[in-house]
Amino acid sequence: MAEMNISNTEWDRLKLKLKRKYNNLSDEDLSYQQGQEEELITRLMARLKRKREYVVFTLEKGLQFLDTNRL
């Protein structure tokens, strides 16, 4: 089960930050609908070749600093 809830509005902003930091991610990699956090985390783990903890930390940090460029 996913540790977070991301609204579609938050995702639109967070997605831009992820694309800037990880320019190898495609729109398909970053496809998301509210309630599909687990699928998003699993997909990002595979694409970034990182552990779950890193992906969750990165997403949470991005949400925490949604109004800044920090990720």
C-alpha positions as CSV (number, residue, x, y, z in Angstrom):
1,M,0.0,0.0,0.0
2,A,1.2,3.5,-0.9
3,E,2.4,5.7,2.0
4,M,1.1,8.9,0.4
5,N,-1.9,10.4,-1.3
6,I,-1.2,12.7,-4.3
7,S,-4.0,14.7,-5.8
8,N,-4.2,15.3,-9.5
9,T,-3.5,19.0,-9.0
10,E,-0.4,18.3,-6.9
11,W,0.7,15.7,-9.4
12,D,0.7,18.2,-12.3
13,R,3.2,20.3,-10.5
14,L,5.3,17.4,-9.1
15,K,5.5,15.8,-12.5
16,L,7.2,18.9,-13.9
17,K,9.8,18.8,-11.1
18,L,10.5,15.1,-11.7
19,K,10.9,15.7,-15.5
20,R,13.5,18.4,-14.8
21,K,15.5,16.2,-12.4
22,Y,15.1,13.0,-14.3
23,N,15.0,14.0,-18.0
24,N,15.0,10.3,-19.0
25,L,11.5,9.8,-17.7
26,S,8.8,9.7,-20.4
27,D,5.2,10.9,-20.1
28,E,4.2,7.2,-20.0
29,D,6.6,6.7,-17.0
30,L,4.9,9.7,-15.3
31,S,1.3,8.8,-16.1
32,Y,-0.8,8.9,-12.9
33,Q,-4.4,9.1,-11.7
34,Q,-5.3,9.8,-8.2
35,G,-5.4,6.6,-6.1
36,Q,-2.7,4.9,-8.2
37,E,0.3,5.8,-6.0
38,E,1.5,2.2,-5.7
39,E,1.6,1.8,-9.5
40,L,3.5,5.1,-9.8
41,I,6.1,4.1,-7.1
42,T,6.6,0.7,-8.7
43,R,7.1,2.2,-12.2
44,L,9.5,4.9,-10.9
45,M,11.5,2.3,-9.0
46,A,12.1,0.3,-12.2
47,R,12.9,3.3,-14.4
48,L,15.2,5.1,-11.9
49,K,16.7,1.8,-10.7
50,R,16.3,2.9,-7.1
51,K,14.9,1.4,-4.0
52,R,11.3,2.0,-2.9
53,E,12.5,4.2,0.0
54,Y,14.3,6.5,-2.3
55,V,11.4,6.9,-4.6
56,V,8.9,7.5,-1.8
57,F,11.4,10.0,-0.2
58,T,11.8,11.9,-3.4
59,L,8.0,12.1,-4.0
60,E,7.4,13.2,-0.4
61,K,10.1,15.8,-0.6
62,G,8.7,17.1,-3.9
63,L,5.2,17.4,-2.3
64,Q,6.6,19.1,0.8
65,F,8.3,21.8,-1.4
66,L,5.6,21.9,-4.1
67,D,5.9,25.7,-4.4
68,T,9.7,25.7,-4.9
69,N,12.1,24.1,-7.4
70,R,13.4,21.9,-4.6
71,L,13.2,18.1,-5.2
